[in-house]
Amino acid sequence: MNATFCIAGRPIGPGHPPYVIAEISGNHNGDIMRALRLIDAAKEAGADAVKLQTYTADTMTIDHDGADFVIKGGLWSGRKLHELYNEAHTPWEWHPKLFEHAQKAEITCFSTPFDSTAVALLESLGAPAYKIASFEIIDLPLIYHVARTGKPIIMSTGMASLSEIGEAVAAARDAGATQIALLHCTSGYPTPPEEASLATMPHLAGALSTVVGLSDHTPGHVVAVAAVALGAAIIEKHFTLARADGGPDAAFSLEPPEFKALVDGCRTAFAALGTVRYDLAPSETGYVSLRRSLYAVTDIAVGEMFTEKNVRSIRPGGGLPPKMLPDILGRRAARAITRGTPLAWNDVTS
């Protein structure tokens, strides 16, 4: 069962509006004042939460010139891992101020830890949830350590096989986690929409019985909105003040007006899902009278036979239903009927 859970009192899961996370990542560009403005802008755009990433270059990798430590292809091609992470990391000494600022702005703040020391820092700040990045979903000891906090745990699934995702969920559950969400993800930066494979989400929910969502790296917001229609309870998207300002993640991040369009679109898509029904919607009630029915389309004398020339199924809906036409044809009029009169059973005689 895909159980609903809460982050900072906000219910998340089937039947609840999508929980939208603004991923700040490295888009602060090394400026804490910009990081604070990002928090305010995310709140104004309608995000439910802002998310940080908690690591240092040295907790993520080592400073090494070997070929294995240089990125090949993609947005960061040619960059050394240590150099990239040193540029993109959120300094640990910023974290207390960022958490405090988010609290004052009334937006939830949590983070992605990349090792146990990051978890310790976030626990000291009262982080209400944790995120596991796609690249770390195979780090079962890290998942186990995070799950032991008892907080909700959200895991992205980019590059992972179903078996690897299953192992990650099992590790979290073995550590006592009961509040788990999986974010379907394609770890392309950016991801072409045709590689989003959103149909994976409902399969993932059924296979592992978790809340599901989308960590989205496609351009724009259309894919995220489509994901909500397929059951995404969480939408995560990278967020920046302006792509023109640059930064490691700017190219696949949304600016504030775009992020607001994403939030509004996702909420509209959720509202449109509704429930299974076959009764009239309030907006339909005024139009029922305009459906087709049987009318006299010529003057008909008493005793005259009904034919396809003098009776037709037309709009509006004041007469007998169209399905009765075969029962009317060949019978005779019980009274004189003028053109434009809706037919009733007392107009018909054998």
RONUFI-247955 format. One record per residue (C-alpha): y, x, z; residue number from 1. Coordinates in pm, 1 decimal. Each point is the difference from the previous one (the first is absolute). Layout:
REM residues N
site c2:Y | c1:X | c3:Z | koldren:NUM
...
//
This chain:
REM residues 350
site c2:0.0 | c1:0.0 | c3:0.0 | koldren:1
site c2:345.6 | c1:132.2 | c3:-94.3 | koldren:2
site c2:149.8 | c1:-36.1 | c3:350.2 | koldren:3
site c2:373.6 | c1:-33.4 | c3:43.3 | koldren:4
site c2:168.1 | c1:254.9 | c3:226.1 | koldren:5
site c2:354.9 | c1:71.8 | c3:117.0 | koldren:6
site c2:238.4 | c1:292.5 | c3:-22.9 | koldren:7
site c2:284.2 | c1:-26.1 | c3:251.6 | koldren:8
site c2:-70.4 | c1:-371.3 | c3:34.4 | koldren:9
site c2:0.5 | c1:-73.3 | c3:-374.4 | koldren:10
site c2:-326.4 | c1:-164.4 | c3:-113.0 | koldren:11
site c2:-151.3 | c1:160.4 | c3:-310.2 | koldren:12
site c2:-285.7 | c1:-137.9 | c3:-206.2 | koldren:13
site c2:-108.6 | c1:-301.5 | c3:-204.3 | koldren:14
site c2:230.3 | c1:-294.8 | c3:48.5 | koldren:15
site c2:300.4 | c1:209.7 | c3:98.8 | koldren:16
site c2:286.7 | c1:122.6 | c3:-222.3 | koldren:17
site c2:-60.1 | c1:349.9 | c3:-137.7 | koldren:18
site c2:98.8 | c1:282.3 | c3:232.6 | koldren:19
site c2:230.8 | c1:225.6 | c3:-203.9 | koldren:20
site c2:26.5 | c1:367.3 | c3:94.6 | koldren:21
site c2:278.6 | c1:226.7 | c3:-126.2 | koldren:22
site c2:-147.1 | c1:350.7 | c3:-24.3 | koldren:23
site c2:278.5 | c1:252.9 | c3:63.7 | koldren:24
site c2:-221.0 | c1:308.9 | c3:-36.8 | koldren:25
site c2:216.7 | c1:293.3 | c3:-117.6 | koldren:26
site c2:283.1 | c1:-211.6 | c3:-140.1 | koldren:27
site c2:226.6 | c1:101.7 | c3:288.1 | koldren:28
site c2:46.3 | c1:326.4 | c3:-196.1 | koldren:29
site c2:21.4 | c1:200.0 | c3:321.7 | koldren:30
site c2:297.9 | c1:-195.1 | c3:135.6 | koldren:31
site c2:-51.5 | c1:-201.1 | c3:318.6 | koldren:32
site c2:306.7 | c1:-213.8 | c3:-70.3 | koldren:33
site c2:-155.1 | c1:-100.0 | c3:-331.2 | koldren:34
site c2:-323.3 | c1:-84.3 | c3:184.0 | koldren:35
site c2:197.2 | c1:-228.7 | c3:232.7 | koldren:36
site c2:170.4 | c1:-167.1 | c3:-297.4 | koldren:37
site c2:-341.1 | c1:-54.7 | c3:-159.7 | koldren:38
site c2:-112.3 | c1:-188.1 | c3:310.3 | koldren:39
site c2:307.6 | c1:-223.6 | c3:-11.7 | koldren:40
site c2:-36.4 | c1:-56.5 | c3:-374.5 | koldren:41
site c2:-369.0 | c1:-92.5 | c3:38.6 | koldren:42
site c2:91.0 | c1:-256.6 | c3:264.1 | koldren:43
site c2:272.1 | c1:-144.7 | c3:-223.1 | koldren:44
site c2:-242.1 | c1:-19.4 | c3:-294.2 | koldren:45
site c2:-238.1 | c1:-211.2 | c3:206.8 | koldren:46
site c2:-276.1 | c1:249.3 | c3:79.9 | koldren:47
site c2:-215.1 | c1:-74.2 | c3:303.7 | koldren:48
site c2:-45.5 | c1:368.8 | c3:81.3 | koldren:49
site c2:105.1 | c1:351.2 | c3:-89.5 | koldren:50
site c2:-260.3 | c1:272.9 | c3:-6.0 | koldren:51
site c2:35.9 | c1:371.7 | c3:52.7 | koldren:52
site c2:-240.8 | c1:286.6 | c3:-63.1 | koldren:53
site c2:-60.1 | c1:231.4 | c3:294.0 | koldren:54
site c2:-104.0 | c1:352.6 | c3:-90.6 | koldren:55
site c2:130.6 | c1:350.3 | c3:-47.8 | koldren:56
site c2:-81.0 | c1:228.1 | c3:-289.3 | koldren:57
site c2:-221.8 | c1:200.8 | c3:235.9 | koldren:58
site c2:-195.6 | c1:-302.3 | c3:126.3 | koldren:59
site c2:-56.4 | c1:-109.1 | c3:-358.2 | koldren:60
site c2:-102.2 | c1:327.7 | c3:-164.6 | koldren:61
site c2:55.1 | c1:377.8 | c3:12.0 | koldren:62
site c2:259.3 | c1:209.3 | c3:-177.0 | koldren:63
site c2:-209.1 | c1:159.9 | c3:-272.2 | koldren:64
site c2:64.8 | c1:108.3 | c3:-357.8 | koldren:65
site c2:-354.7 | c1:-62.7 | c3:-123.2 | koldren:66
site c2:-59.6 | c1:-229.2 | c3:-295.8 | koldren:67
site c2:-165.8 | c1:-258.8 | c3:225.9 | koldren:68
site c2:329.8 | c1:-40.7 | c3:184.8 | koldren:69
site c2:211.9 | c1:-72.7 | c3:-309.4 | koldren:70
site c2:16.1 | c1:-357.7 | c3:-135.6 | koldren:71
site c2:-124.0 | c1:-39.0 | c3:-355.4 | koldren:72
site c2:136.0 | c1:-290.3 | c3:-204.1 | koldren:73
site c2:195.4 | c1:-306.6 | c3:98.2 | koldren:74
site c2:340.5 | c1:-40.4 | c3:158.2 | koldren:75
site c2:-23.6 | c1:313.7 | c3:214.8 | koldren:76
site c2:-173.5 | c1:228.4 | c3:-247.9 | koldren:77
site c2:49.2 | c1:368.4 | c3:79.1 | koldren:78
site c2:116.6 | c1:-57.8 | c3:357.2 | koldren:79
site c2:-171.5 | c1:183.5 | c3:284.8 | koldren:80
site c2:-143.4 | c1:-241.0 | c3:251.7 | koldren:81
site c2:164.3 | c1:170.8 | c3:296.8 | koldren:82
site c2:338.2 | c1:6.1 | c3:-174.2 | koldren:83
site c2:-20.4 | c1:-369.9 | c3:-94.3 | koldren:84
site c2:-102.0 | c1:-113.9 | c3:347.3 | koldren:85
site c2:267.0 | c1:213.9 | c3:161.8 | koldren:86
site c2:259.0 | c1:-173.5 | c3:-217.1 | koldren:87
site c2:-135.0 | c1:-352.3 | c3:47.7 | koldren:88
site c2:-96.4 | c1:-8.8 | c3:367.3 | koldren:89
site c2:187.2 | c1:-201.4 | c3:260.0 | koldren:90
site c2:89.4 | c1:241.2 | c3:282.7 | koldren:91
site c2:-174.7 | c1:-92.0 | c3:321.5 | koldren:92
site c2:323.0 | c1:26.1 | c3:197.4 | koldren:93
site c2:139.9 | c1:-287.3 | c3:-211.6 | koldren:94
site c2:-275.6 | c1:-242.1 | c3:97.7 | koldren:95
site c2:141.3 | c1:-124.3 | c3:333.4 | koldren:96
site c2:336.0 | c1:-79.1 | c3:-158.0 | koldren:97
site c2:-159.6 | c1:-170.7 | c3:-301.2 | koldren:98
site c2:-221.0 | c1:-217.4 | c3:218.5 | koldren:99
site c2:293.5 | c1:-85.8 | c3:224.2 | koldren:100
site c2:222.3 | c1:-84.4 | c3:-297.3 | koldren:101
site c2:-267.2 | c1:-225.3 | c3:-150.2 | koldren:102
site c2:-34.8 | c1:-184.0 | c3:328.1 | koldren:103
site c2:374.8 | c1:-63.4 | c3:12.5 | koldren:104
site c2:-7.9 | c1:-113.7 | c3:-363.8 | koldren:105
site c2:-285.3 | c1:-237.6 | c3:91.1 | koldren:106
site c2:-244.7 | c1:137.4 | c3:-253.4 | koldren:107
site c2:-344.1 | c1:135.2 | c3:89.0 | koldren:108
site c2:-52.2 | c1:374.6 | c3:-39.7 | koldren:109
site c2:-331.5 | c1:181.1 | c3:-13.3 | koldren:110
site c2:-143.1 | c1:301.0 | c3:-180.2 | koldren:111
site c2:-281.0 | c1:178.6 | c3:-176.5 | koldren:112
site c2:-132.9 | c1:283.6 | c3:217.2 | koldren:113
site c2:-184.5 | c1:286.4 | c3:-164.6 | koldren:114
site c2:-153.9 | c1:165.8 | c3:303.7 | koldren:115
site c2:-58.6 | c1:-56.8 | c3:371.6 | koldren:116
site c2:330.6 | c1:158.9 | c3:104.4 | koldren:117
site c2:184.6 | c1:-253.8 | c3:-213.5 | koldren:118
site c2:-194.4 | c1:-281.4 | c3:168.4 | koldren:119
site c2:102.6 | c1:136.6 | c3:339.8 | koldren:120
site c2:367.3 | c1:-0.8 | c3:-101.7 | koldren:121
site c2:-20.0 | c1:-354.8 | c3:-136.5 | koldren:122
site c2:-182.9 | c1:-125.2 | c3:307.8 | koldren:123
site c2:279.4 | c1:140.3 | c3:216.3 | koldren:124
site c2:244.9 | c1:-208.5 | c3:-203.7 | koldren:125
site c2:-202.3 | c1:-321.1 | c3:33.7 | koldren:126
site c2:-94.1 | c1:-29.8 | c3:-367.7 | koldren:127
site c2:-138.4 | c1:-354.2 | c3:-45.9 | koldren:128
site c2:-239.1 | c1:89.5 | c3:-286.2 | koldren:129
site c2:-128.7 | c1:288.8 | c3:-208.5 | koldren:130
site c2:-44.7 | c1:64.6 | c3:-369.0 | koldren:131
site c2:-263.5 | c1:225.0 | c3:-156.2 | koldren:132
site c2:106.6 | c1:139.4 | c3:-337.6 | koldren:133
site c2:-230.3 | c1:-12.9 | c3:-302.2 | koldren:134
site c2:-48.4 | c1:376.7 | c3:0.4 | koldren:135
site c2:-116.6 | c1:-15.0 | c3:363.8 | koldren:136
site c2:-243.1 | c1:-291.7 | c3:-25.8 | koldren:137
site c2:-285.1 | c1:251.9 | c3:-17.9 | koldren:138
site c2:119.6 | c1:167.5 | c3:323.9 | koldren:139
site c2:-229.9 | c1:-196.3 | c3:229.9 | koldren:140
site c2:87.2 | c1:198.8 | c3:315.1 | koldren:141
site c2:368.5 | c1:-86.4 | c3:-52.6 | koldren:142
site c2:-85.2 | c1:-367.7 | c3:-53.5 | koldren:143
site c2:-216.1 | c1:1.2 | c3:311.7 | koldren:144
site c2:282.7 | c1:157.5 | c3:201.4 | koldren:145
site c2:256.0 | c1:-253.3 | c3:-124.5 | koldren:146
site c2:-234.0 | c1:-293.3 | c3:58.6 | koldren:147
site c2:-51.5 | c1:110.5 | c3:361.6 | koldren:148
site c2:363.5 | c1:-93.1 | c3:71.0 | koldren:149
site c2:-98.0 | c1:-366.0 | c3:-28.8 | koldren:150
site c2:294.3 | c1:-68.9 | c3:-232.5 | koldren:151
site c2:-29.5 | c1:-174.4 | c3:-337.7 | koldren:152
site c2:-102.9 | c1:243.5 | c3:-271.1 | koldren:153
site c2:93.2 | c1:-35.7 | c3:-367.7 | koldren:154
site c2:-183.2 | c1:219.9 | c3:-249.2 | koldren:155
site c2:87.3 | c1:62.6 | c3:-364.3 | koldren:156
site c2:-294.7 | c1:39.8 | c3:-234.4 | koldren:157
site c2:134.4 | c1:205.7 | c3:-291.6 | koldren:158
site c2:-264.2 | c1:220.2 | c3:-169.3 | koldren:159
site c2:-269.9 | c1:-118.9 | c3:244.3 | koldren:160
site c2:-333.7 | c1:-144.6 | c3:-103.3 | koldren:161
site c2:-125.4 | c1:-319.9 | c3:161.4 | koldren:162
site c2:-245.0 | c1:213.5 | c3:196.0 | koldren:163
site c2:279.3 | c1:224.7 | c3:132.3 | koldren:164
site c2:210.3 | c1:-301.6 | c3:92.7 | koldren:165
site c2:-298.7 | c1:-147.0 | c3:180.8 | koldren:166
site c2:-48.1 | c1:322.0 | c3:195.8 | koldren:167
site c2:367.4 | c1:-3.7 | c3:103.0 | koldren:168
site c2:-22.0 | c1:-360.9 | c3:120.0 | koldren:169
site c2:-323.0 | c1:75.8 | c3:185.4 | koldren:170
site c2:161.9 | c1:300.7 | c3:171.6 | koldren:171
site c2:293.3 | c1:-213.9 | c3:110.8 | koldren:172
site c2:-228.6 | c1:-273.8 | c3:128.9 | koldren:173
site c2:-224.2 | c1:249.8 | c3:177.1 | koldren:174
site c2:310.4 | c1:121.0 | c3:183.6 | koldren:175
site c2:74.6 | c1:-354.7 | c3:113.0 | koldren:176
site c2:248.5 | c1:-111.3 | c3:-265.0 | koldren:177
site c2:2.8 | c1:-375.3 | c3:-56.1 | koldren:178
site c2:332.8 | c1:-28.8 | c3:-183.1 | koldren:179
site c2:-56.2 | c1:159.1 | c3:-340.0 | koldren:180
site c2:167.8 | c1:-48.4 | c3:-336.2 | koldren:181
site c2:-83.1 | c1:167.8 | c3:-328.9 | koldren:182
site c2:270.2 | c1:53.8 | c3:-260.3 | koldren:183
site c2:-136.7 | c1:21.3 | c3:-351.3 | koldren:184
site c2:176.7 | c1:293.1 | c3:-160.4 | koldren:185
site c2:6.2 | c1:203.1 | c3:-318.7 | koldren:186
site c2:126.1 | c1:346.8 | c3:87.8 | koldren:187
site c2:195.7 | c1:60.7 | c3:-318.0 | koldren:188
site c2:365.7 | c1:91.6 | c3:45.7 | koldren:189
site c2:106.1 | c1:-220.5 | c3:-169.3 | koldren:190
site c2:-296.3 | c1:-227.9 | c3:-79.1 | koldren:191
site c2:-8.2 | c1:-176.6 | c3:-339.2 | koldren:192
site c2:-31.4 | c1:-375.7 | c3:66.6 | koldren:193
site c2:-316.2 | c1:-17.6 | c3:-210.7 | koldren:194
site c2:-163.8 | c1:237.4 | c3:250.7 | koldren:195
site c2:85.9 | c1:-214.2 | c3:303.6 | koldren:196
site c2:-337.7 | c1:-182.5 | c3:-13.0 | koldren:197
site c2:114.3 | c1:-275.9 | c3:235.6 | koldren:198
site c2:-329.9 | c1:-183.1 | c3:-41.6 | koldren:199
site c2:-140.7 | c1:259.4 | c3:240.0 | koldren:200
site c2:181.1 | c1:-157.3 | c3:295.6 | koldren:201
site c2:-202.8 | c1:-320.4 | c3:44.2 | koldren:202
site c2:-318.8 | c1:200.0 | c3:-57.1 | koldren:203
site c2:107.2 | c1:248.0 | c3:268.7 | koldren:204
site c2:71.3 | c1:-282.4 | c3:244.4 | koldren:205
site c2:-342.1 | c1:-151.2 | c3:-60.3 | koldren:206
site c2:-186.1 | c1:329.8 | c3:13.0 | koldren:207
site c2:149.7 | c1:131.5 | c3:325.5 | koldren:208
site c2:135.9 | c1:-312.0 | c3:174.1 | koldren:209
site c2:350.5 | c1:131.6 | c3:60.2 | koldren:210
site c2:353.5 | c1:-111.5 | c3:-67.3 | koldren:211
site c2:102.4 | c1:139.6 | c3:-339.5 | koldren:212
site c2:324.3 | c1:93.8 | c3:-167.3 | koldren:213
site c2:155.0 | c1:233.4 | c3:-254.7 | koldren:214
site c2:161.3 | c1:340.3 | c3:23.8 | koldren:215
site c2:191.4 | c1:-10.8 | c3:-326.0 | koldren:216
site c2:121.0 | c1:291.1 | c3:-211.3 | koldren:217
site c2:65.6 | c1:-193.1 | c3:-322.1 | koldren:218
site c2:355.5 | c1:-34.7 | c3:-135.5 | koldren:219
site c2:190.2 | c1:-309.7 | c3:109.7 | koldren:220
site c2:-133.6 | c1:-285.7 | c3:209.2 | koldren:221
site c2:-207.6 | c1:-215.3 | c3:-236.4 | koldren:222
site c2:-334.6 | c1:152.9 | c3:99.1 | koldren:223
site c2:72.3 | c1:-50.1 | c3:369.8 | koldren:224
site c2:83.0 | c1:-366.8 | c3:-56.3 | koldren:225
site c2:-320.6 | c1:-44.6 | c3:-199.7 | koldren:226
site c2:-193.7 | c1:160.8 | c3:285.7 | koldren:227
site c2:120.6 | c1:-268.3 | c3:241.3 | koldren:228
site c2:-145.2 | c1:-264.5 | c3:-230.3 | koldren:229
site c2:-336.0 | c1:179.2 | c3:31.4 | koldren:230
site c2:9.8 | c1:2.1 | c3:378.2 | koldren:231
site c2:201.9 | c1:308.6 | c3:98.6 | koldren:232
site c2:111.7 | c1:-47.0 | c3:360.7 | koldren:233
site c2:186.9 | c1:333.5 | c3:7.0 | koldren:234
site c2:220.6 | c1:159.3 | c3:-265.5 | koldren:235
site c2:110.7 | c1:361.8 | c3:36.9 | koldren:236
site c2:257.0 | c1:150.1 | c3:-235.7 | koldren:237
site c2:201.6 | c1:322.2 | c3:3.7 | koldren:238
site c2:368.7 | c1:-55.1 | c3:68.7 | koldren:239
site c2:313.0 | c1:202.7 | c3:-76.2 | koldren:240
site c2:374.0 | c1:-54.6 | c3:8.7 | koldren:241
site c2:37.7 | c1:122.7 | c3:-359.7 | koldren:242
site c2:-249.0 | c1:163.8 | c3:-236.8 | koldren:243
site c2:285.2 | c1:203.1 | c3:-146.8 | koldren:244
site c2:28.7 | c1:181.5 | c3:332.6 | koldren:245
site c2:-335.3 | c1:165.1 | c3:-68.2 | koldren:246
site c2:-265.4 | c1:93.5 | c3:249.5 | koldren:247
site c2:-378.7 | c1:44.8 | c3:-9.5 | koldren:248
site c2:-79.2 | c1:-372.8 | c3:-22.0 | koldren:249
site c2:314.0 | c1:-137.0 | c3:-162.7 | koldren:250
site c2:-150.4 | c1:-48.9 | c3:-345.2 | koldren:251
site c2:-246.8 | c1:-267.7 | c3:118.0 | koldren:252
site c2:217.5 | c1:-159.3 | c3:269.9 | koldren:253
site c2:202.3 | c1:-320.9 | c3:-8.1 | koldren:254
site c2:371.6 | c1:-18.6 | c3:71.6 | koldren:255
site c2:129.4 | c1:-263.9 | c3:246.4 | koldren:256
site c2:74.2 | c1:-281.3 | c3:-251.7 | koldren:257
site c2:-338.7 | c1:59.4 | c3:-163.8 | koldren:258
site c2:-175.5 | c1:-1.3 | c3:334.4 | koldren:259
site c2:168.6 | c1:-328.4 | c3:91.0 | koldren:260
site c2:-128.8 | c1:-143.7 | c3:-329.5 | koldren:261
site c2:-348.9 | c1:117.1 | c3:99.4 | koldren:262
site c2:25.5 | c1:-163.4 | c3:342.9 | koldren:263
site c2:132.2 | c1:-325.5 | c3:-145.5 | koldren:264
site c2:-259.6 | c1:-0.3 | c3:-277.1 | koldren:265
site c2:-288.2 | c1:61.1 | c3:239.7 | koldren:266
site c2:116.8 | c1:-274.6 | c3:235.6 | koldren:267
site c2:37.4 | c1:-241.3 | c3:-291.9 | koldren:268
site c2:-347.1 | c1:86.6 | c3:-128.0 | koldren:269
site c2:-145.1 | c1:-63.0 | c3:345.5 | koldren:270
site c2:179.9 | c1:-333.2 | c3:29.2 | koldren:271
site c2:-128.5 | c1:-96.2 | c3:-346.0 | koldren:272
site c2:-362.5 | c1:52.9 | c3:105.8 | koldren:273
site c2:11.1 | c1:-300.2 | c3:231.3 | koldren:274
site c2:-326.0 | c1:-180.6 | c3:68.8 | koldren:275
site c2:-258.6 | c1:-180.2 | c3:-210.7 | koldren:276
site c2:129.9 | c1:-351.9 | c3:-70.1 | koldren:277
site c2:-28.3 | c1:-275.0 | c3:-258.8 | koldren:278
site c2:257.3 | c1:-241.7 | c3:136.6 | koldren:279
site c2:356.6 | c1:-27.1 | c3:-118.4 | koldren:280
site c2:247.1 | c1:270.6 | c3:88.5 | koldren:281
site c2:337.4 | c1:-135.1 | c3:115.9 | koldren:282
site c2:163.0 | c1:130.6 | c3:-317.3 | koldren:283
site c2:-247.3 | c1:-198.7 | c3:-214.7 | koldren:284
site c2:43.4 | c1:-345.2 | c3:149.8 | koldren:285
site c2:291.3 | c1:-105.2 | c3:-219.6 | koldren:286
site c2:-194.3 | c1:72.9 | c3:-316.7 | koldren:287
site c2:-316.3 | c1:-205.7 | c3:52.6 | koldren:288
site c2:167.9 | c1:-300.3 | c3:-161.4 | koldren:289
site c2:46.6 | c1:204.3 | c3:-318.5 | koldren:290
site c2:-370.6 | c1:48.6 | c3:-68.3 | koldren:291
site c2:-160.7 | c1:-187.5 | c3:-290.6 | koldren:292
site c2:-120.4 | c1:-358.3 | c3:21.7 | koldren:293
site c2:-73.7 | c1:-294.8 | c3:-231.0 | koldren:294
site c2:297.7 | c1:-184.3 | c3:-152.3 | koldren:295
site c2:51.5 | c1:-263.8 | c3:-265.0 | koldren:296
site c2:165.1 | c1:184.6 | c3:-289.7 | koldren:297
site c2:54.6 | c1:-318.0 | c3:-208.3 | koldren:298
site c2:56.6 | c1:-362.3 | c3:94.7 | koldren:299
site c2:-339.4 | c1:-163.3 | c3:68.1 | koldren:300
site c2:-55.4 | c1:-375.4 | c3:-26.8 | koldren:301
site c2:-215.1 | c1:-208.4 | c3:236.4 | koldren:302
site c2:-362.9 | c1:36.9 | c3:-108.9 | koldren:303
site c2:73.2 | c1:296.6 | c3:-228.4 | koldren:304
site c2:-260.0 | c1:279.1 | c3:5.0 | koldren:305
site c2:93.0 | c1:332.1 | c3:153.9 | koldren:306
site c2:-25.8 | c1:283.9 | c3:-255.0 | koldren:307
site c2:100.3 | c1:361.2 | c3:-29.6 | koldren:308
site c2:310.0 | c1:-121.1 | c3:-186.8 | koldren:309
site c2:138.0 | c1:-219.4 | c3:275.4 | koldren:310
site c2:-120.0 | c1:186.4 | c3:311.5 | koldren:311
site c2:37.2 | c1:371.3 | c3:61.4 | koldren:312
site c2:-16.7 | c1:256.7 | c3:277.0 | koldren:313
site c2:358.2 | c1:116.9 | c3:41.0 | koldren:314
site c2:238.0 | c1:118.7 | c3:266.2 | koldren:315
site c2:108.0 | c1:-133.9 | c3:256.9 | koldren:316
site c2:-266.5 | c1:-102.6 | c3:250.0 | koldren:317
site c2:66.5 | c1:-365.7 | c3:74.9 | koldren:318
site c2:-308.3 | c1:-145.3 | c3:-167.3 | koldren:319
site c2:-377.0 | c1:25.2 | c3:20.8 | koldren:320
site c2:-141.2 | c1:354.7 | c3:-6.1 | koldren:321
site c2:-78.9 | c1:141.4 | c3:-346.5 | koldren:322
site c2:-373.0 | c1:13.4 | c3:78.2 | koldren:323
site c2:-2.0 | c1:-383.6 | c3:-18.0 | koldren:324
site c2:100.4 | c1:-8.2 | c3:-368.1 | koldren:325
site c2:-360.0 | c1:-35.5 | c3:-130.0 | koldren:326
site c2:-44.0 | c1:-302.3 | c3:232.1 | koldren:327
site c2:320.9 | c1:-162.3 | c3:-129.3 | koldren:328
site c2:-51.2 | c1:42.6 | c3:-375.4 | koldren:329
site c2:-166.7 | c1:-303.3 | c3:-160.6 | koldren:330
site c2:98.2 | c1:-234.2 | c3:280.1 | koldren:331
site c2:283.4 | c1:-254.1 | c3:-23.4 | koldren:332
site c2:336.6 | c1:-51.0 | c3:159.3 | koldren:333
site c2:13.3 | c1:-257.0 | c3:280.9 | koldren:334
site c2:374.7 | c1:-50.1 | c3:-60.1 | koldren:335
site c2:276.3 | c1:99.7 | c3:-237.5 | koldren:336
site c2:90.6 | c1:365.6 | c3:59.5 | koldren:337
site c2:317.6 | c1:161.2 | c3:-125.2 | koldren:338
site c2:21.5 | c1:354.4 | c3:-131.8 | koldren:339
site c2:52.5 | c1:256.2 | c3:278.9 | koldren:340
site c2:-187.3 | c1:-201.3 | c3:266.6 | koldren:341
site c2:-250.7 | c1:185.9 | c3:216.5 | koldren:342
site c2:-344.9 | c1:-157.9 | c3:-20.6 | koldren:343
site c2:-166.8 | c1:-144.6 | c3:309.4 | koldren:344
site c2:-346.7 | c1:-152.0 | c3:37.4 | koldren:345
site c2:142.9 | c1:-353.0 | c3:20.9 | koldren:346
site c2:134.9 | c1:51.5 | c3:-355.1 | koldren:347
site c2:-355.7 | c1:22.1 | c3:-131.2 | koldren:348
site c2:-252.6 | c1:-270.5 | c3:-69.6 | koldren:349
site c2:-338.0 | c1:12.9 | c3:-164.3 | koldren:350
//
